[in-house]
Amino acid sequence: MQISRKQLAAFLVTIFVVNLIVMGGGAWLSYANEPEIPDTIVGPDGQTVATGDDVQSGKAVFQENGLMNQGSILGHGSYYDTDYTANALELKTEHMREYYAQERHGQDYSQLNASIQAGIDQEVRQELQSSEYEPEQVEYSAAEVYAHEQVREEYVERYHDGDRERGVPAEQIPSVEEAEEFADFALWTAWISHTDRPGSEASFTNDWPYSPDAGNEAGGPVMTWSVIAMVLLVAGAGAAIWLYQSIELPEPEAAGVSIPHPRDIDLTPSQLLSTRFVLIGALLFAAQTFLGGLLAHYYVERDGFFGLNELIGFDILQWLPWSIARTWHVDLGILWIATMWLGAGLFLAPLLTGREPPKQARYVKGLIGALLVVAVGGLAGIWLGINNVFDGQLWWLLGNEGLEYLEIGRVWQFGLLVGFLGWTALVARGFKPLLDREPRYGLAHMIVYAGGSIGLLFIAGFLYTPQTNIVTTEFWRWWVVHMWVEGVFEFFIVVVIALTLVSMNLLTKKSAEKAVIFQAALVMGSGIIGVSHHYWWVGLPEAWLPIGSVFSTLEFIPLLFILYEALGQYRAMDTAGTDFPYRMAFYFIVASSVWNFFGAGVIGFFINLPLISYYQTGTYLTVAHAHGAMFGAFGLLAMGMAVYILRLTTRDSHWTNRRLRWSFWLCNVGLAAMIFLSLLPIGFLQLETAFTQGYAASRSLEFYNGGLVQTLFWLRMPGDTLLILGAVVFAWDVAAKLLFQRKATAEETTSHVIADRIFGDRDTVDTVSDDD
């Protein structure tokens, strides 16, 4: 099939625009159909139980005190504590039963015989399922009023007084009033989960969470779209095979080519400075793994750390509670990967152009300083915010905004946005010789587009405040989180890999451009709209269920291409001989593709089937998916790029692969042990518990304290230990190699072995054959 890069580029632009139109229409639909918070909630005698302001204040309490990283709401958040929506619905059901048992029979519900219990159970289900949506005023029954008050009391005891058995420190919520408001917020999310959406036979959350006692069960559409998703998977695999047969994309080839040796490549001052990004990223990576080990142990010993509280009186639960440790763990994961990628982009520009723009090194120093300020300020703000140091609106501006993956305060988020834009400008300066010569769909343009897209989609994180409805907040939060993962970051990945292959002379620039555009079109075509699989149970319109089912299934197809490409890269490395200088970098890059396929693809497809997602969302299956996908799509790739940079900047006489080889196997074996010995088994046990006993039971303290589950938590320790050692060895190796860094040998403009080849292969023809 004859196809041109220009045609592929037009196709990519069309897909991106169509995606934004669909998601923009989805935003309008979501605003128009969000479940409004009622002005008042009243009892049968007209007395006010709670107000809309109470519910709205409860959402702010939830965010300010880091409760999304303690437990979850509407299935999203942390997996340590309960899901507040499911827990509030379960408690509400239990207390309504108790109310009727005492009112009609003068006995506890547990003391009644089975036939009377069955009658009460049926009445409670009917009452909950017959709730009518009224945006101005919700009318509770007497049983609901009683249940609401009981849930309030329990949440005060748990989140204000503290519950060490659950790992909740005293005064996690600082006042009784705020704890009651948080309960009002959790109960409102429970209310929209059992109240039918106007004009629909399903609730706002498509009858999630699964709670047969409350009458919430998976409906017909969940099964229907699961079957359709399975059919699409088979069809998509066939389409992938057809595409690869129809459009022959070039593979990297080492045989018969001259691979530039590191000593033959001139280095510029900004390239040497970009290695500081690698060092910062490596140190952040090590810190993240230590926090991960602490978090894993919290599941075993929720109010201590190997008995230190009893031995020396150090109460880790008060100083470093789960909510803070988990927030730091998540944010460090984003920071270390992004930091290494920033360094890679800055390093590749002069490598491919042989040009150092005036004052580029000074600007890179400024970007490093800005990164450190934002990182330290954001992480410190999280601790200060959760500990209620800030007054008024400062808690979400400077402290902890309290939304998973977007925890840092709005000011620090703005600093990140400025940093992304500044980085894009620096990369554009560095690639200017290529930008001036190549067409708009060239590789240099692509990396600038990717950087700009990262900043563009990050703006969605500024479109809500603590006063925004949680349903709409979740819509915009996932724009930022998932569109990065399945959209622009994947785009960035394929561009960086292509640039790296070109710099190694394993692929021509024209061929790389064609492959990048093709793969980016597949990623964009499925990944952006695929974000909607996060919208099924959070109160957003029902239309997202069919849309999300289709596109989250199609997300699997680009991963087949990425894995296939990784196999081609491995073959190229294997044929390059034992003296191939970039072997360790390729090991990390190939491993990245394998884990991306398994973690993001295989596990991701399984948990995103609507029928599976309905029962498992927010369980350890999601944890397994997240860890596999994070290392696959981002982590190991960032490490591979870091190794490539180090190989080019380290003196040849001091280069060694020994520590890197240890780090590679420690990280990969540790990740495999963690996932297969602990995360997946716990996740499947949770899935079974959710299916047989209800979702709340799968997230309960009783489940986590079960003997088999506790054993599986202990079995996570070997994998965690290996992964921590791998991160420490990697950071050690980076620091050691920077001690023997080469000197800058290039001026602001200079001839270059790689640049000469690229500029000698000028792209004056848009249409190329499959062999081009």
C-alpha positions in Angstrom: 0.0 0.0 0.0 1.4 3.3 -1.1 1.0 6.0 1.6 2.7 9.2 2.4 3.8 10.8 5.6 1.7 13.8 4.7 -1.4 11.7 4.4 -0.7 10.0 7.7 -0.1 13.3 9.4 -3.4 14.6 8.1 -5.1 11.5 9.4 -3.4 12.1 12.8 -4.6 15.7 13.0 -8.1 14.6 12.1 -8.2 12.0 14.8 -6.9 14.5 17.4 -9.5 17.1 16.5 -12.3 14.5 16.4 -11.3 13.3 19.8 -11.4 16.8 21.3 -14.8 17.4 19.7 -16.2 14.2 21.2 -14.7 14.9 24.6 -15.8 18.5 24.4 -19.4 17.3 23.7 -19.0 14.9 26.6 -18.1 17.9 28.8 -21.3 19.7 27.9 -23.3 16.5 28.4 -21.7 16.0 31.8 -22.4 19.5 33.0 -26.0 19.2 31.7 -26.7 15.9 33.4 -24.6 16.0 36.6 -26.6 15.0 39.8 -27.3 18.3 41.5 -26.8 18.6 45.2 -30.2 19.3 46.8 -30.7 22.5 48.7 -32.0 20.6 51.7 -32.5 17.1 52.9 -35.5 16.8 55.2 -37.2 14.2 57.3 -40.9 13.2 57.2 -41.8 16.0 59.6 -40.0 18.6 57.5 -37.0 18.9 59.9 -33.7 19.6 58.2 -31.3 16.7 58.2 -28.5 18.3 56.1 -28.2 21.1 53.6 -26.5 21.4 50.2 -23.9 23.6 51.9 -23.1 20.8 54.3 -22.6 18.3 51.5 -20.4 20.8 49.6 -18.4 21.5 52.7 -18.0 17.8 53.2 -16.4 17.5 49.8 -13.9 20.2 50.8 -13.2 18.3 54.0 -12.6 15.2 52.0 -10.1 16.9 49.8 -8.3 19.0 52.4 -7.6 16.1 54.7 -6.3 13.8 52.0 -9.1 11.3 52.3 -9.0 10.4 48.6 -5.6 8.9 49.4 -6.9 7.2 52.5 -9.9 5.5 50.9 -11.9 6.1 47.7 -15.1 7.9 46.6 -17.3 6.4 43.9 -14.6 3.8 43.4 -11.7 6.2 42.8 -8.8 6.9 45.1 -6.8 4.7 47.5 -7.5 1.1 48.3 -6.3 1.1 52.0 -9.5 2.3 53.7 -13.0 1.6 52.6 -14.8 3.1 49.6 -16.8 5.9 51.3 -19.7 5.6 48.8 -20.0 1.8 49.3 -19.4 2.0 53.0 -22.0 4.8 53.5 -24.6 2.8 51.5 -23.9 -0.4 53.4 -24.1 1.4 56.8 -27.3 3.2 55.7 -28.9 -0.1 54.8 -27.9 -1.7 58.1 -29.1 1.2 60.2 -32.4 1.3 58.3 -32.9 -2.4 59.1 -32.1 -1.7 62.7 -34.6 1.1 62.9 -37.5 -1.0 61.6 -36.5 -3.9 63.9 -36.6 -1.7 67.0 -39.7 0.3 65.9 -41.9 -2.6 65.0 -40.5 -5.5 67.1 -38.6 -3.9 69.9 -35.5 -6.0 69.3 -32.2 -5.8 67.5 -32.3 -6.9 63.9 -29.9 -9.8 64.6 -32.3 -11.2 67.2 -35.3 -11.5 64.7 -36.1 -14.7 63.0 -35.3 -15.2 59.3 -38.8 -14.5 58.0 -39.2 -11.2 59.8 -35.6 -10.2 58.7 -36.6 -11.0 55.1 -39.6 -8.8 55.3 -37.5 -5.9 56.7 -34.9 -6.5 54.0 -37.4 -6.3 51.2 -38.9 -3.1 52.7 -35.5 -1.4 52.9 -34.6 -2.4 49.3 -37.9 -1.0 48.0 -37.5 2.2 50.0 -34.0 2.8 48.7 -34.8 1.9 45.1 -37.9 4.1 45.0 -36.0 7.2 46.0 -37.0 10.1 43.7 -34.5 12.7 42.4 -35.5 16.2 43.5 -32.7 18.8 43.0 -34.4 21.2 45.4 -35.4 19.1 48.3 -34.9 15.4 49.2 -37.4 13.9 51.5 -36.0 11.1 53.8 -38.1 8.5 55.5 -37.8 8.2 59.3 -35.6 5.2 58.8 -33.3 7.2 56.6 -33.1 10.1 59.1 -32.0 7.6 61.8 -29.5 6.0 59.5 -28.0 9.3 58.5 -27.4 10.3 62.1 -25.8 6.9 62.9 -23.4 7.2 59.9 -22.5 10.7 61.1 -21.6 9.4 64.6 -19.6 6.5 63.1 -17.6 8.9 60.9 -16.9 11.2 63.8 -15.6 8.3 65.8 -13.5 7.0 62.9 -12.1 10.1 61.3 -12.0 12.6 64.1 -11.4 10.5 67.2 -9.2 8.1 65.2 -9.3 4.4 64.5 -5.9 2.8 64.9 -7.1 -0.6 63.8 -8.0 1.0 60.5 -4.8 3.0 60.3 -6.7 6.3 60.8 -4.8 8.7 63.1 -6.5 10.9 65.7 -7.9 14.1 64.3 -7.4 13.2 60.7 -10.4 15.4 60.4 -9.7 18.1 62.9 -13.3 18.8 64.2 -16.5 17.0 64.9 -18.5 19.4 62.7 -16.2 18.7 59.7 -16.4 14.9 60.2 -20.2 15.2 60.2 -20.0 17.2 56.9 -17.8 14.5 55.4 -20.4 12.0 56.4 -23.0 14.1 54.7 -20.9 14.2 51.5 -20.3 10.4 51.6 -24.1 9.8 52.1 -25.0 12.0 49.2 -22.7 9.9 46.9 -24.5 6.8 48.3 -27.9 8.5 47.6 -27.1 9.1 44.0 -25.9 5.5 43.7 -29.4 4.1 44.6 -31.6 6.9 43.2 -32.7 6.5 39.5 -31.6 9.2 37.1 -34.6 11.0 35.7 -35.8 9.2 32.6 -33.7 6.1 33.3 -34.2 2.8 35.1 -30.7 2.9 36.4 -29.2 5.1 39.1 -26.7 8.0 38.5 -23.9 5.5 39.0 -25.4 2.8 36.8 -26.4 1.0 40.0 -22.8 0.8 41.3 -21.6 -0.2 43.9 -22.9 -3.8 43.8 -25.0 -4.0 47.0 -27.9 -6.6 46.7 -29.1 -5.5 50.2 -29.7 -2.0 48.8 -31.0 -3.3 45.5 -28.0 -2.3 43.4 -27.1 -4.9 40.8 -25.4 -5.0 37.5 -27.9 -4.2 34.8 -28.3 -5.6 31.3 -26.2 -2.9 29.5 -23.2 -3.9 31.6 -23.4 -7.5 30.3 -24.3 -6.4 26.7 -21.3 -4.0 26.4 -19.0 -6.6 27.9 -19.9 -9.0 25.2 -19.4 -6.3 22.5 -16.0 -5.5 24.0 -14.9 -9.1 23.7 -16.0 -9.2 20.1 -14.2 -6.0 19.4 -11.0 -7.4 20.9 -11.0 -10.2 18.4 -11.9 -7.8 15.6 -9.2 -5.4 16.7 -6.5 -8.1 16.8 -7.5 -9.0 13.2 -7.3 -5.4 12.2 -3.9 -5.1 13.7 -2.6 -8.0 11.7 -4.2 -6.6 8.6 -2.6 -3.2 9.1 0.9 -4.7 9.6 0.4 -6.8 6.4 -0.9 -3.8 4.4 1.4 -1.1 5.6 5.0 -2.3 5.9 6.6 -0.1 8.5 10.4 -0.1 8.8 12.1 -1.9 11.6 15.5 -0.9 13.1 18.3 -2.7 11.4 21.9 -2.9 12.8 23.4 -5.2 10.2 25.6 -3.3 7.7 25.1 0.1 9.3 27.6 2.3 11.1 26.5 2.9 14.7 28.1 6.0 16.2 30.3 5.3 19.2 29.8 7.6 22.2 33.4 8.9 22.0 32.7 10.1 18.4 29.8 12.3 19.5 30.4 15.9 20.5 28.6 17.1 23.6 27.3 20.5 24.4 27.0 22.3 27.8 23.3 21.9 27.9 23.5 18.2 27.3 25.8 17.8 30.2 23.4 19.8 32.4 20.5 17.6 31.3 22.1 14.7 33.1 21.2 16.5 36.3 17.6 15.7 35.5 18.6 12.0 35.4 20.2 12.2 38.8 17.2 14.0 40.4 14.9 11.5 38.8 16.9 8.5 40.1 16.9 9.9 43.6 13.1 10.5 43.5 12.7 7.0 42.2 14.5 5.5 45.1 12.5 7.6 47.6 9.3 6.4 45.9 10.2 2.8 46.3 10.9 3.2 50.0 7.5 4.8 50.5 6.0 2.0 48.6 7.5 -0.5 51.0 6.2 1.4 53.9 2.7 1.5 52.4 2.8 -2.3 51.8 3.7 -2.8 55.4 0.8 -0.6 56.6 -1.6 -3.3 55.4 0.0 -5.7 57.9 0.6 -3.4 60.8 -1.7 -0.5 60.5 -0.6 1.5 63.5 3.1 1.0 63.5 6.2 -0.1 61.7 7.9 -3.3 62.9 7.1 -2.4 66.5 8.9 0.9 66.7 6.1 2.5 68.5 6.5 0.0 71.4 10.3 0.0 71.3 11.1 3.7 71.1 7.8 5.4 71.2 7.9 6.6 67.7 4.3 6.9 66.5 4.6 6.7 62.7 0.8 6.8 62.2 0.7 10.3 63.6 3.8 11.7 61.9 3.5 9.9 58.5 -0.1 8.5 58.2 -1.1 6.5 55.2 -2.8 9.5 53.4 0.5 11.5 53.3 2.8 8.6 52.5 0.5 7.4 49.7 0.2 11.0 48.3 3.9 11.3 48.2 4.3 7.9 46.7 2.0 8.7 43.9 3.4 12.1 43.2 7.0 11.0 43.3 6.2 8.4 40.7 5.0 11.1 38.4 7.9 13.4 39.2 10.8 11.0 38.7 9.5 9.8 35.4 8.6 13.3 34.1 12.0 14.6 35.3 13.9 11.9 33.3 11.8 12.6 30.2 12.4 16.3 30.5 16.2 15.6 30.5 15.8 13.2 27.5 14.1 15.8 25.4 16.7 18.5 26.1 19.5 16.0 25.5 18.3 14.8 22.1 17.9 18.2 20.5 21.6 19.1 20.2 22.4 15.4 19.6 20.4 15.4 16.4 21.2 19.0 15.3 24.8 19.5 16.5 23.8 22.9 17.6 23.7 24.6 21.0 21.3 27.7 20.9 22.8 30.8 22.7 22.3 30.7 26.5 20.6 27.3 26.3 22.7 26.0 29.2 21.6 28.9 31.4 17.9 28.3 30.6 18.3 24.6 31.4 19.8 25.6 34.8 16.8 27.7 35.4 14.4 24.9 34.5 16.3 22.6 36.9 15.9 25.2 39.7 12.2 25.6 38.9 11.7 21.9 39.0 13.3 21.6 42.4 11.2 24.5 43.8 7.9 23.0 42.5 8.8 19.5 43.7 9.9 20.5 47.2 7.1 23.1 47.5 4.5 20.7 46.3 5.6 17.8 48.5 5.9 20.1 51.6 2.6 21.7 50.8 0.9 18.2 50.9 2.2 17.6 54.5 1.3 21.1 55.6 -2.1 21.0 53.9 -3.2 17.6 55.3 -2.0 18.8 58.8 -4.3 21.8 58.4 -1.6 24.5 58.7 -3.2 26.7 56.0 -6.3 28.8 56.6 -9.1 29.8 54.2 -8.5 28.9 50.6 -4.7 28.5 51.0 -5.2 24.8 51.8 -5.9 24.0 48.1 -3.8 26.8 46.6 -0.6 26.0 48.5 -1.3 22.8 50.3 -3.1 19.6 49.3 -5.7 19.8 46.6 -6.6 16.3 47.6 -7.4 14.6 44.3 -5.6 11.4 43.4 -2.6 12.1 41.0 -3.4 15.9 41.2 -2.8 16.3 44.9 -0.4 19.3 45.0 -1.8 22.7 45.5 -3.0 24.8 42.6 -0.1 27.2 42.8 2.4 24.3 42.4 0.3 22.8 39.6 0.5 26.2 37.8 4.3 26.0 38.3 4.3 22.6 36.6 2.3 24.0 33.7 4.8 26.8 33.3 7.6 24.3 33.5 6.1 22.1 30.8 5.7 25.1 28.5 9.2 26.3 29.3 10.6 22.9 28.5 8.7 22.8 25.2 10.2 26.2 24.3 13.7 25.0 25.1 13.2 21.9 23.1 11.9 24.0 20.2 15.0 26.2 20.4 17.2 23.1 20.3 15.5 21.6 17.4 15.2 24.8 15.4 17.6 23.7 12.6 15.4 20.7 12.0 12.2 22.7 12.4 13.4 25.1 9.7 14.3 22.3 7.3 11.7 19.6 7.8 7.9 19.5 6.9 5.4 20.2 9.7 5.0 16.4 10.3 8.8 15.8 10.9 10.2 14.3 14.1 11.3 17.6 15.5 7.8 19.0 15.1 6.4 15.9 16.6 8.3 16.2 19.9 7.2 19.9 20.1 3.6 18.9 19.4 3.8 16.3 22.2 5.2 18.7 24.7 2.6 21.3 23.8 -0.2 18.7 24.1 1.0 17.8 27.6 0.6 21.4 28.6 -2.7 21.7 26.8 -4.4 18.8 28.5 -2.9 19.8 31.9 -5.1 22.9 31.7 -8.1 20.7 32.3 -6.8 20.4 35.9 -7.6 24.1 36.4 -11.3 23.8 35.3 -12.6 22.9 38.8 -12.4 24.1 42.4 -13.3 22.5 45.7 -16.8 23.9 45.2 -17.3 22.0 41.9 -19.6 19.0 42.0 -17.5 15.8 42.6 -19.0 14.2 39.4 -17.8 17.0 37.2 -14.5 17.2 39.1 -13.9 13.5 38.2 -14.6 14.3 34.6 -11.8 16.9 34.4 -9.5 15.0 36.7 -9.5 12.0 34.4 -8.9 14.3 31.4 -5.6 15.1 32.9 -4.7 11.7 34.3 -5.8 9.3 31.7 -5.3 11.4 28.6 -1.7 11.8 29.5 -1.4 8.0 30.0 -3.2 6.9 26.9 -2.8 9.9 24.7 0.0 12.5 24.7 2.5 10.6 26.8 2.2 7.6 24.5 2.7 10.0 21.6 5.8 11.4 23.4 7.1 7.9 23.9 7.0 6.9 20.3 8.6 10.2 19.2 11.5 9.8 21.8 12.1 6.2 20.8 12.2 7.1 17.1 14.6 10.0 17.8 16.8 7.6 19.7 16.8 5.0 16.9 17.7 7.8 14.4 20.5 9.0 16.6 21.9 5.4 16.7 21.7 5.2 12.9 19.4 2.2 13.2 16.5 3.9 11.4 16.4 6.7 8.8 14.6 9.9 9.7 12.0 9.5 7.0 11.2 6.0 8.1 11.0 7.0 11.7 8.6 9.8 10.9 6.3 7.4 9.1 6.3 4.9 11.9 5.7 7.6 14.6 2.7 9.2 12.8 1.2 5.8 12.2 1.5 4.6 15.8 0.5 8.0 17.2 -2.7 7.9 15.1 -3.5 4.5 16.6 -2.8 5.7 20.2 -4.8 8.9 19.8 -7.6 7.1 18.0 -8.3 4.9 20.9 -6.7 6.3 24.0 -8.3 9.8 24.4 -11.9 8.7 24.2 -10.9 5.6 26.0 -10.7 7.7 29.2 -14.4 7.3 29.5 -14.1 3.8 31.0 -13.4 5.8 34.2 -16.8 7.5 33.9 -19.2 4.5 34.2 -19.8 4.5 38.0 -19.1 8.2 39.0 -22.4 9.8 38.1 -21.7 10.9 34.6 -24.2 10.3 31.7 -25.1 6.7 30.7 -23.7 7.4 27.2 -20.2 6.9 28.5 -20.8 3.2 29.0 -21.1 2.2 25.4 -18.5 4.8 24.3 -16.0 3.7 27.0 -16.6 0.0 26.3 -15.7 0.4 22.6 -12.7 2.7 23.0 -11.2 1.2 26.1 -11.1 -2.1 24.2 -9.4 -0.5 21.2 -6.7 0.8 23.5 -5.3 -2.7 23.5 -4.5 -2.6 19.8 -1.7 0.1 19.8 0.0 -1.9 22.5 0.3 -4.9 20.1 2.2 -2.6 17.7 4.4 -1.3 20.5 5.3 -4.9 21.6 5.9 -5.9 18.0 8.2 -2.8 17.6 10.1 -3.8 20.8 10.8 -7.2 19.3 12.2 -5.5 16.2 14.4 -3.3 18.4 15.6 -6.4 20.3 16.5 -8.2 17.0 18.4 -5.1 15.9 20.3 -5.1 19.2 21.0 -8.8 18.9 22.5 -8.5 15.5 24.6 -5.5 16.4 27.2 -7.7 18.1 28.6 -7.9 21.6 30.3 -4.5 21.3 27.0 -2.6 20.7 27.5 0.3 23.1 23.8 0.9 23.9 22.8 -2.6 24.8 21.8 -1.8 28.4 19.6 1.1 27.2 17.8 -1.2 24.9 17.2 -3.8 27.6 15.3 -1.2 29.6 13.4 0.0 26.5 12.4 -3.5 25.4 11.4 -4.5 29.0 9.2 -1.4 29.0 7.3 -2.5 26.0 6.8 -6.0 27.5 5.4 -4.7 30.8 3.3 -2.1 28.9 1.7 -4.9 26.9 1.0 -7.0 30.0 0.3 -4.3 32.7 -1.6 -1.8 30.6 -2.8 -4.2 27.9 -3.7 -7.6 29.3 -4.6 -6.6 32.8 -6.0 -3.3 31.7 -8.4 -4.9 29.2 -9.5 -7.5 31.7 -10.4 -4.9 34.4 -12.0 -2.5 32.0 -14.6 -5.0 30.8 -17.8 -3.4 32.1 -18.9 -6.6 33.9 -15.5 -7.0 35.6 -15.1 -3.3 36.3 -18.5 -3.2 38.0 -17.3 -5.6 40.7 -13.6 -4.9 40.9 -13.1 -1.1 40.4 -10.9 0.1 43.3 -9.5 -3.3 44.2 -6.0 -4.8 44.1 -6.6 -5.8 40.4 -6.4 -2.1 39.7 -3.3 -1.9 41.8 -1.6 -4.7 39.7 -2.7 -2.9 36.5 -1.3 0.4 37.8 2.1 -0.9 38.8 2.6 -2.9 35.7 1.4 -0.1 33.4 3.4 2.6 35.3 6.7 0.7 34.9 5.8 -0.5 31.4 4.5 2.6 29.8 6.8 5.1 31.6 9.2 3.9 34.3 11.5 1.4 32.5 11.4 3.6 29.4 12.6 6.6 31.4 15.4 4.5 32.9 16.3 3.3 29.4 16.6 6.9 28.1 18.6 7.8 31.2 21.0 4.9 30.5 21.4 6.1 26.9 22.2 9.6 28.1 24.7 8.3 30.6 26.4 6.1 28.0 27.0 9.2 25.8 28.2 11.4 28.6 30.4 9.1 30.7 34.0 8.7 29.9 34.5 5.5 28.0 37.3 4.3 30.3 34.9 4.5 33.3 31.8 2.9 31.8 30.5 -0.3 33.2 27.3 -2.2 32.8 27.6 -4.2 36.0 25.4 -2.1 38.3 22.9 -1.3 35.6 22.6 -5.0 34.9 21.9 -5.7 38.6 19.4 -2.8 38.7 17.6 -4.1 35.6 17.0 -7.6 36.9 16.3 -6.4 40.5 13.6 -4.1 39.2 12.0 -6.6 36.7 12.1 -9.6 39.0 10.9 -7.5 41.9 8.0 -6.1 39.9 7.0 -9.6 38.7 7.2 -11.0 42.2 5.1 -8.2 43.6 2.4 -8.6 40.9 2.2 -12.4 40.7 2.8 -13.3 44.3 0.7 -10.6 45.9 -1.2 -8.0 43.9 -3.0 -10.3 41.5 -3.9 -13.0 44.0 -5.4 -10.4 46.4 -7.2 -8.8 43.6 -8.9 -12.0 42.5 -9.9 -12.8 46.1 -11.4 -9.3 46.2 -13.2 -9.9 43.0 -14.7 -13.1 44.3 -15.7 -11.4 47.6 -17.3 -8.5 45.7 -19.3 -10.9 43.5 -20.5 -13.1 46.4 -20.9 -10.7 49.3 -21.1 -7.2 47.8 -18.5 -4.5 46.9 -18.3 -3.1 50.4 -17.3 -6.4 51.8 -14.3 -6.6 49.3 -13.0 -3.3 50.7 -13.7 -4.0 54.4 -11.2 -4.3 57.2 -12.5 -7.8 57.7 -11.4 -8.8 54.2 -7.9 -7.2 54.6 -7.4 -8.9 58.0 -8.2 -12.4 56.7 -5.5 -15.0 57.2 -4.9 -15.8 53.5 -4.9 -12.1 52.5 -2.5 -11.2 55.3 -0.2 -14.0 54.1 -0.3 -12.5 50.6 0.5 -9.1 52.0 3.6 -10.6 53.5 4.5 -12.2 50.2 4.7 -8.8 48.7 7.8 -8.0 50.8 10.3 -10.0 48.6 9.2 -8.2 45.5 9.2 -4.8 47.2 12.7 -5.4 48.6 14.1 -6.3 45.2 12.5 -3.3 43.6 13.8 -1.0 46.4 17.3 -2.5 45.9 17.0 -2.0 42.1 16.1 1.7 42.5 18.9 2.2 45.0 21.5 0.5 42.7 20.2 2.6 39.8 20.6 5.9 41.7 24.1 4.7 42.9 25.1 4.0 39.4 23.8 7.4 38.1 25.7 9.3 40.8 28.9 7.2 40.2 28.9 7.8 36.4 28.3 11.5 36.8 31.6 11.7 38.7 33.4 10.7 35.5 31.4 12.8 33.0 33.0 13.8 29.7 33.7 17.5 29.0 31.8 19.6 26.5 33.4 19.3 23.1 30.9 21.2 21.0 30.4 24.9 20.6 27.1 26.7 20.0 27.2 25.5 16.4 29.4 22.7 15.2 29.6 19.8 12.8 28.3 16.6 14.2 28.4 12.9 13.0 24.7 12.4 13.6 23.6 15.9 12.5 25.6 15.6 9.3 23.8 12.4 8.4 20.3 13.8 9.2 20.8 17.1 7.3 22.4 15.2 4.5 19.1 13.3 4.1 16.8 16.3 3.5 13.1 15.6 3.3 12.0 17.3 0.2 9.5 14.6 -1.0 6.3 14.1 1.0 5.2 10.9 -0.7 7.2 7.9 0.0 6.9 4.2 -0.6 6.6 1.5 2.1 10.3 0.9 1.8 11.2 4.6 2.4 
